[in-house]
Amino acid sequence: MKTLFTATALRGIPLKNRFFRSATWLGMAGPDGRVTKDIVDVYRDYAAGQAGGIITGFTSVSPYDGELPGAVRLTHDSYVEGHRRITEAVHSEGSRIFLQAAMLDTYVPDELGRGVLKPVTELSREDLRSIADVYRDAAIRAEQAGYDGLQIHAAHHFALSKCISPLYNHRHDEYGGCAEKRARLLVDIHEAIRQTVGRQFAMLIKINCSDFIDGGLTIDDFLTACKVLARAGIDAIEVSGNYTSRPNIRAGVNEAYFREAALKLKALVSVPVILVGGLRSLETVNALVERDGIDYVSLSRPLLSEPDLIARWLSGDSRPSRCVSCNSCYHTPCHKCVLRLRGA
């Protein structure tokens, strides 16, 4: 039987438990998206708090991407050394870390090499290849920096989530027209990376289970895309969705709001499934793993409030997370929990 606190492995990479720190926006990057000491300290704290796997916050991988102040970048070889400081800090505490590779929107190079934003439907095949190429190049740099793997960000209205959504993708070629074809760019990215990195470099994906918008990605679309990715050899799928930061989550009341989608996926694929979204109590995450068969659980805002929450649960203190999803962290410097800012 699966248990939360037993060691596992993902593509041969050892994980000391079934907890991930889910990618969470920090807004702490230095000029030009450089890694800062404060960022390194944040990830070291998560590792010391016993997170088995840590997925970094949004990291822009395209030199053509739009501006997102505070976002970390990995768009040139000169960024590698800063990222190596993160991986060394995490590994020193016995945890594993995976780069979340993301694009703000569908920016591609123009004829002068400048970034230009194009709607998904207007992207040429050359444009699509350029997107796959920047993910491949970022994966090479991530491996050089010591990351244990990479998570492709295909959720939350960012670039790749638009490519798989019928709300934005109105193409009628091999990259559009049905859910399977809309997922082709994700497969291209996966293949481009897999051909260039070592065998023991895990590839994850974060994907919307729904856009929760009329005309957007549906649950059936999500399941189809995930089956395509599973066939392609993706190592794990993190189930998320648009409008993820739901307010007023209460332990034992309205937790795990993407649970049903994750269970439907788990019934269809053998690929490990990671569930994020509204997890607040040890009782709930235990049930997800031991009763429902979910492979991993992923925490975001609870760890903003208590970086050592997992260690606390491991020690026998099973009180729920103190995070009540007030969402005030979205309006504080560096997205810090207001309770921590108050010294609580």
C-alpha positions as CSV (number, residue, x, y, z in Angstrom):
1,M,0.0,0.0,0.0
2,K,1.2,3.5,-0.8
3,T,2.0,5.7,2.2
4,L,2.9,9.4,2.3
5,F,6.2,9.1,4.1
6,T,7.8,6.1,2.4
7,A,10.6,6.7,-0.1
8,T,9.8,6.5,-3.8
9,A,11.6,7.1,-7.1
10,L,10.7,9.0,-10.2
11,R,12.7,7.9,-13.3
12,G,15.2,6.5,-10.9
13,I,15.5,9.7,-8.9
14,P,15.0,9.0,-5.2
15,L,12.3,11.0,-3.4
16,K,12.1,10.6,0.4
17,N,8.3,11.0,0.5
18,R,5.3,11.6,-1.7
19,F,5.2,15.4,-1.1
20,F,6.0,18.0,-3.7
21,R,6.3,21.7,-3.2
22,S,4.2,22.9,-6.1
23,A,5.5,25.8,-8.3
24,T,4.6,29.0,-6.6
25,W,5.2,32.6,-7.9
26,L,7.7,34.3,-5.7
27,G,8.6,37.5,-7.6
28,M,12.0,37.6,-6.0
29,A,14.4,37.6,-9.0
30,G,17.1,40.2,-9.4
31,P,17.7,42.3,-12.4
32,D,17.2,40.4,-15.7
33,G,15.7,37.5,-13.9
34,R,18.8,36.5,-12.0
35,V,18.7,34.1,-9.0
36,T,19.2,35.9,-5.7
37,K,20.3,34.8,-2.3
38,D,16.7,35.1,-1.0
39,I,15.5,32.7,-3.6
40,V,18.2,30.2,-2.7
41,D,17.2,30.5,1.0
42,V,13.5,29.9,0.2
43,Y,14.3,26.6,-1.6
44,R,16.7,25.5,1.1
45,D,14.0,26.1,3.7
46,Y,11.5,23.9,1.8
47,A,14.1,21.2,1.5
48,A,14.9,21.4,5.3
49,G,11.1,21.2,5.8
50,Q,11.2,17.7,4.3
51,A,9.6,18.3,0.9
52,G,10.6,15.2,-1.1
53,G,10.4,17.1,-4.4
54,I,10.5,20.8,-5.0
55,I,9.2,22.4,-8.2
56,T,10.6,25.9,-8.7
57,G,8.4,28.9,-9.4
58,F,7.7,30.0,-12.9
59,T,11.0,30.2,-14.8
60,S,10.9,31.9,-18.2
61,V,12.9,29.8,-20.7
62,S,12.4,31.9,-23.8
63,P,14.6,34.9,-24.7
64,Y,11.7,36.2,-26.7
65,D,9.2,36.1,-23.8
66,G,7.4,39.1,-22.5
67,E,8.3,41.0,-19.4
68,L,7.2,39.6,-16.0
69,P,8.9,41.6,-13.3
70,G,10.4,39.4,-10.6
71,A,10.3,36.2,-12.7
72,V,13.4,34.0,-12.7
73,R,14.9,33.3,-16.1
74,L,17.0,30.5,-17.7
75,T,17.4,31.9,-21.2
76,H,21.1,32.0,-21.5
77,D,24.1,30.0,-20.4
78,S,25.1,32.9,-18.1
79,Y,22.1,32.0,-15.8
80,V,23.3,28.5,-15.1
81,E,25.6,29.3,-12.2
82,G,22.8,31.1,-10.3
83,H,20.5,28.1,-10.7
84,R,23.3,25.8,-9.6
85,R,23.2,27.6,-6.2
86,I,19.6,26.6,-5.9
87,T,20.2,22.9,-6.7
88,E,23.2,22.6,-4.4
89,A,21.2,24.1,-1.5
90,V,18.3,21.7,-2.0
91,H,20.5,18.7,-2.5
92,S,22.4,19.5,0.7
93,E,19.2,19.0,2.6
94,G,18.4,15.7,0.9
95,S,15.6,16.8,-1.3
96,R,15.2,16.8,-5.1
97,I,14.4,19.8,-7.3
98,F,12.8,20.3,-10.7
99,L,12.8,23.4,-12.8
100,Q,9.4,24.7,-13.9
101,A,10.0,25.7,-17.5
102,A,7.5,28.2,-18.7
103,M,6.6,30.9,-21.3
104,L,4.5,33.9,-20.4
105,D,2.8,33.8,-23.8
106,T,3.3,32.7,-27.4
107,Y,6.2,35.0,-28.1
108,V,8.4,33.9,-31.1
109,P,11.3,35.6,-32.9
110,D,10.6,37.9,-35.8
111,E,12.9,38.2,-38.9
112,L,15.3,40.5,-36.8
113,G,15.3,38.1,-33.9
114,R,13.1,40.2,-31.7
115,G,10.3,38.7,-29.7
116,V,6.8,39.2,-31.1
117,L,3.5,37.9,-29.7
118,K,1.4,35.9,-32.1
119,P,-2.0,34.2,-31.5
120,V,-1.8,30.4,-31.4
121,T,-3.7,30.1,-34.6
122,E,-1.2,32.3,-36.4
123,L,2.0,30.5,-35.3
124,S,3.9,29.0,-38.3
125,R,5.5,25.6,-38.2
126,E,8.8,27.5,-37.8
127,D,7.4,29.4,-34.9
128,L,6.3,26.1,-33.2
129,R,9.7,24.6,-33.8
130,S,11.3,27.7,-32.1
131,I,9.1,27.1,-29.0
132,A,10.2,23.5,-28.8
133,D,13.8,24.7,-29.3
134,V,13.8,27.1,-26.3
135,Y,12.4,24.4,-24.1
136,R,15.2,22.0,-25.3
137,D,17.9,24.6,-24.7
138,A,16.5,25.3,-21.2
139,A,16.5,21.6,-20.3
140,I,20.2,21.4,-21.3
141,R,20.9,24.4,-19.0
142,A,18.8,22.9,-16.2
143,E,20.7,19.6,-16.4
144,Q,24.0,21.6,-16.3
145,A,22.7,23.5,-13.3
146,G,22.1,20.2,-11.4
147,Y,18.3,20.0,-11.6
148,D,16.8,16.5,-11.2
149,G,14.4,17.2,-14.0
150,L,12.0,19.7,-15.5
151,Q,8.3,20.5,-15.4
152,I,6.7,21.8,-18.6
153,H,4.2,24.4,-17.6
154,A,1.0,23.9,-19.6
155,A,-1.5,25.5,-17.2
156,H,-2.9,28.8,-15.9
157,H,-3.5,30.7,-19.1
158,F,0.3,30.8,-20.0
159,A,1.6,30.0,-23.4
160,L,1.3,26.2,-23.6
161,S,-2.1,26.1,-21.9
162,K,-3.4,28.3,-24.7
163,C,-2.0,25.9,-27.3
164,I,-4.0,23.0,-26.0
165,S,-7.2,25.0,-25.4
166,P,-9.9,25.3,-28.1
167,L,-10.6,28.8,-26.8
168,Y,-7.3,30.0,-28.3
169,N,-6.3,27.2,-30.7
170,H,-8.4,27.4,-33.9
171,R,-5.9,25.7,-36.1
172,H,-6.9,23.1,-38.7
173,D,-3.5,21.4,-39.2
174,E,-1.6,18.8,-37.3
175,Y,-1.5,21.2,-34.3
176,G,-5.2,21.8,-34.0
177,G,-8.7,20.6,-34.6
178,C,-9.0,18.1,-31.8
179,A,-7.7,17.5,-28.4
180,E,-5.1,15.0,-29.5
181,K,-3.7,17.4,-32.2
182,R,-3.7,20.4,-29.9
183,A,-1.4,18.4,-27.6
184,R,1.1,17.8,-30.4
185,L,3.3,20.8,-29.4
186,L,3.7,19.3,-25.9
187,V,4.8,16.0,-27.4
188,D,7.3,17.9,-29.7
189,I,8.7,19.7,-26.6
190,H,9.0,16.4,-24.7
191,E,10.7,14.7,-27.6
192,A,13.1,17.6,-28.2
193,I,14.2,17.5,-24.5
194,R,14.3,13.8,-24.1
195,Q,16.7,13.6,-27.1
196,T,19.2,16.0,-25.5
197,V,19.2,15.2,-21.7
198,G,20.5,12.2,-19.8
199,R,18.5,9.2,-19.0
200,Q,18.1,10.1,-15.3
201,F,16.5,13.5,-15.9
202,A,12.8,13.4,-15.1
203,M,10.2,15.2,-17.2
204,L,7.0,16.3,-15.6
205,I,4.1,18.4,-16.9
206,K,1.6,20.7,-15.1
207,I,-1.6,20.8,-17.0
208,N,-5.1,22.2,-16.7
209,C,-7.9,19.7,-16.1
210,S,-10.2,22.4,-17.4
211,D,-10.2,26.1,-18.4
212,F,-13.4,26.6,-16.5
213,I,-14.5,28.9,-19.3
214,D,-17.2,28.4,-21.9
215,G,-15.5,27.1,-25.1
216,G,-12.3,26.3,-23.2
217,L,-10.5,23.1,-22.4
218,T,-12.8,20.4,-21.0
219,I,-12.2,17.4,-18.7
220,D,-12.4,15.2,-21.8
221,D,-9.8,17.3,-23.6
222,F,-7.5,17.1,-20.6
223,L,-7.8,13.3,-20.4
224,T,-7.1,13.0,-24.1
225,A,-4.0,15.2,-23.9
226,C,-2.7,13.3,-20.9
227,K,-3.1,10.0,-22.7
228,V,-1.1,11.3,-25.6
229,L,1.6,12.5,-23.1
230,A,1.6,9.2,-21.3
231,R,2.2,7.4,-24.6
232,A,5.0,9.8,-25.4
233,G,6.7,8.8,-22.1
234,I,6.1,11.8,-19.7
235,D,7.3,10.8,-16.2
236,A,4.6,12.5,-14.1
237,I,1.5,14.7,-14.6
238,E,0.5,17.4,-12.1
239,V,-3.2,18.0,-12.3
240,S,-4.2,21.7,-11.9
241,G,-6.6,24.1,-13.6
242,N,-7.3,27.7,-14.3
243,Y,-8.4,29.9,-11.3
244,T,-6.4,27.7,-9.0
245,S,-6.2,29.9,-5.9
246,R,-9.6,29.4,-4.6
247,P,-10.4,31.4,-1.4
248,N,-11.6,30.2,2.0
249,I,-10.4,26.6,1.9
250,R,-11.1,24.7,5.1
251,A,-9.6,21.4,6.3
252,G,-12.1,18.6,5.9
253,V,-14.7,20.8,4.2
254,N,-13.7,21.8,0.7
255,E,-10.2,20.5,0.1
256,A,-8.7,18.9,-3.0
257,Y,-10.8,20.7,-5.6
258,F,-9.2,18.9,-8.6
259,R,-9.5,15.5,-7.0
260,E,-12.2,14.1,-9.3
261,A,-10.2,15.0,-12.4
262,A,-7.1,13.4,-11.0
263,L,-9.0,10.2,-10.2
264,K,-10.3,10.0,-13.7
265,L,-6.8,10.5,-15.0
266,K,-5.4,7.9,-12.6
267,A,-7.9,5.3,-14.0
268,L,-6.7,5.9,-17.5
269,V,-2.9,6.1,-17.3
270,S,-0.1,4.3,-15.5
271,V,2.0,7.5,-15.3
272,P,2.4,8.9,-11.8
273,V,-0.3,11.5,-11.0
274,I,0.5,14.5,-8.8
275,L,-2.5,16.4,-7.3
276,V,-2.4,20.0,-6.3
277,G,-5.1,22.4,-5.2
278,G,-6.6,23.1,-1.8
279,L,-4.8,20.5,0.3
280,R,-4.8,21.5,4.0
281,S,-4.9,18.4,6.2
282,L,-2.9,15.3,6.8
283,E,-6.1,13.3,6.9
284,T,-7.0,14.4,3.4
285,V,-3.6,13.8,1.8
286,N,-3.4,10.4,3.5
287,A,-6.7,9.5,2.0
288,L,-5.7,10.7,-1.5
289,V,-2.6,8.5,-1.4
290,E,-3.6,5.4,0.6
291,R,-7.3,5.1,-0.4
292,D,-7.5,6.8,-3.8
293,G,-4.1,5.8,-5.2
294,I,-2.9,9.2,-6.1
295,D,0.9,9.0,-6.4
296,Y,2.0,12.4,-5.1
297,V,0.5,15.4,-3.4
298,S,1.6,18.9,-4.1
299,L,1.4,21.9,-1.7
300,S,1.7,25.6,-2.6
301,R,0.2,28.2,-0.2
302,P,0.4,26.0,2.9
303,L,4.2,26.0,2.5
304,L,4.2,29.8,2.0
305,S,2.7,29.9,5.5
306,E,4.6,27.0,7.0
307,P,7.7,25.9,5.1
308,D,8.2,23.2,7.7
309,L,4.6,21.9,7.5
310,I,5.7,18.5,6.1
311,A,8.3,18.1,8.8
312,R,5.6,19.0,11.4
313,W,3.3,16.3,10.1
314,L,6.2,13.8,10.0
315,S,7.0,14.5,13.7
316,G,3.4,13.5,14.7
317,D,1.8,16.9,14.9
318,S,-1.1,16.3,12.6
319,R,-2.9,19.7,13.0
320,P,-4.0,21.0,9.6
321,S,-2.1,23.8,7.8
322,R,-2.9,27.2,9.2
323,C,-3.4,28.5,5.7
324,V,-7.0,29.5,5.2
325,S,-6.6,30.7,1.6
326,C,-7.2,34.3,2.4
327,N,-5.1,35.0,-0.7
328,S,-3.4,38.0,1.0
329,C,-0.1,36.6,0.0
330,Y,-0.8,37.7,-3.6
331,H,-0.6,41.3,-2.4
332,T,2.5,41.2,-0.2
333,P,6.2,41.6,-1.2
334,C,7.5,38.4,-2.6
335,H,4.2,36.7,-2.0
336,K,4.9,36.1,1.7
337,C,2.2,34.9,4.0
338,V,0.7,37.7,6.1
339,L,1.0,35.5,9.2
340,R,4.7,35.1,8.7
341,L,5.1,38.9,8.1
342,R,3.4,39.5,11.4
343,G,5.8,37.1,13.1
344,A,3.2,34.5,13.8
